[in-house]
């Protein structure tokens, strides 16, 4: 049974300004999260329960929460790596 992936509409508008090839990779990763919300290459974000990150093409990060009870993945940030302000 797959998970529902939710992306904030404001975040979708932000991602629309990324290069087209990056958007394609991000779309692939988001589709894959439906079947595998914690793929082998994802990392837990320390200090934030149920928060995970995935690096896309070495330049971008997808930050998201996984709720196993409701089977939902909530993407809360997609950003270039050098602009990240959290610590993991």
KOLBA-76591 format. One record per residue (C-alpha): x, y, z; residue in one letter. Coordinates in steps of 0.5 Angstrom, whole numbers, padded with zeros to 4 digits, always signed. Example, Ala and Ser with C-alpha at 12.3 -4.5 7.8 and 13.67 -1.06 7.14 Angstrom:
% KOLBA-76591
+0025-0009+0016A +0027-0002+0014S 
% end
This chain:
% KOLBA-76591
+0000+0000+0000X +0003+0007-0002X +0004+0013+0002X +0001+0020+0000X +0006+0025-0002X +0004+0032+0000X +0008+0038-0002X +0006+0045+0000X +0003+0050-0006X +0008+0055-0004X +0014+0050-0005X +0011+0048-0012X +0012+0055-0014X +0019+0056-0011X +0021+0049-0015X +0018+0051-0021X +0024+0056-0022X +0029+0051-0021X +0032+0048-0028X +0028+0044-0032X +0033+0038-0031X +0033+0039-0023X +0025+0039-0023X +0025+0032-0027X +0029+0029-0022X +0025+0032-0016X +0019+0029-0019X +0022+0022-0020X +0024+0022-0012X +0017+0025-0010X +0014+0019-0014X +0019+0014-0011X +0017+0016-0004X +0010+0014-0005X +0013+0007-0005X +0019+0008-0001X +0018+0013+0004X +0025+0012+0007X +0030+0010+0001X +0037+0007+0003X +0040+0014+0001X +0036+0018+0006X +0038+0021+0012X +0034+0022+0019X +0035+0030+0021X +0037+0030+0028X +0033+0033+0033X +0027+0033+0029X +0022+0027+0030X +0020+0023+0024X +0024+0028+0019X +0028+0026+0013X +0032+0029+0008X +0034+0026+0001X +0040+0029-0003X +0038+0030-0011X +0044+0031-0016X +0049+0033-0010X +0046+0040-0011X +0039+0040-0008X +0036+0037-0002X +0029+0035+0000X +0026+0035+0007X +0020+0031+0009X +0016+0028+0015X +0014+0021+0015X +0007+0019+0018X +0006+0012+0018X +0000+0012+0022X -0004+0016+0016X +0001+0013+0011X +0003+0020+0009X +0009+0024+0007X +0009+0031+0008X +0015+0035+0004X +0016+0042+0007X +0023+0044+0004X +0026+0043-0003X +0033+0047-0003X +0040+0048-0006X +0045+0045-0001X +0049+0051+0000X +0042+0055+0003X +0041+0050+0008X +0041+0053+0015X +0039+0046+0019X +0044+0042+0022X +0044+0034+0022X 
% end
